[in-house]
Amino acid sequence: MTKMKVLGVAVALAVAGSAWAATVRDEPIQPIEAAQVSDPGKVELGKKLWFEPRLSMSGIISCNSCHNLSMGGTDNLKTSIGHGWKAGPVNSPTVFNSSLAIAQFWDGRAADLKEQAGGPIQAGVEMNMPHTLAVGILQSIPGYVAEFKAVYGKDKIDIDMITDSIAEFEKTLVTPNARFDKWLKGDDKVLTEKELAGYTLFKESGCVACHNGPAAGGTSFQRMGVVEPYKSSSPAEGRSAVTGVDADRFNFKVPTLRNVELSYPYFHDGEAKTLEEAVDIMGRLQLGRTYSKDEIGSIVAFLKTLTGELPQIAMPHLPPSSNDTPRPEPFK
């Protein structure tokens, strides 16, 4: 074979390889793409504020307390513990891939991540810090004043800048390259027969009607308990708290299934302790179907293929308080 022919074969193989890599299976769940950072300064500032306990009245609670980036972006508690050791009314949803959701919070009361970021800071059962005081604390810390000026070009910090930078950091918390993503992109060897059988059952049962798109959920509000009523210990009433419409009672944002093996316990009230229990309840209450033990095992095996590459976060060094920085108040 001549050198020209060898070169031609190599080029043809390279083109074929590129075409294969660009192929994505036509499925209701699509691959997650890597995060695109448009403003590194905002992201770095937002990361510091994410881990900043001085944004809480007690001085010990940060965003990461309830959305722990080392624990699947949640706290693995039935319901989160906030200011004064008070238990909140709902389970903490994962922050990973939250940028792909239709809205934020279980009831969707925040339209986007920026609006959501301000809620926990001032919520009495969470960080219990009025926005005016939160701004004042950051304004009293020279390191933050300098960094906010470098990023936003202003000497005065405001809550809008705080929530904007936190939201920009959260947008980077995506988890691409799950084994299921690799299968979607054409790798037939990456999933086992049991995992593929679980996905087939997941589709044929109708789970994909709600759990679809890149995040496998998060894009609609659905009633909890369609076929059978759901009995919950939580006072949360879902979407009706936002819309005021009685028909929206017990409608909650469909959670993402990405990294679901890490984000236990499950549902808005954290009542399901395991994935097996969650699958069983969803089958009966939402689909009117009682899965066998083997079927549940197959679906759970599939769900674990949705665990992606978690972001590698370097812990930030927070600037020290000044003599003028208000000190935390003990719990009362």
Secondary structure, DSSP 8 states (H G I E B T S, - for coil): --HHHHHHHHHHHHHHHHHHHH-----SS--------S-HHHHHHHHHHHT-GGGSTTSS--HHHHSBTTTTTB--SSS-B-GGG-B-SS-----TTGGGSSSBSTT--BSSHHHHHHHHHH-TTTT---HHHHHHHHHT-HHHHHHHHHHHS-SS--HHHHHHHHHHHHTT------HHHHHHTT-TTSS-HHHHHHHHHHHHHTGGGTS-TTTTS-S-EEES-SSS----S----BTHHHH--GGGTTEEE----TTGGGS-SBSTT--B-SHHHHHHHHIIIII-----HHHHHHHHHHHGGG----------------TTS-------
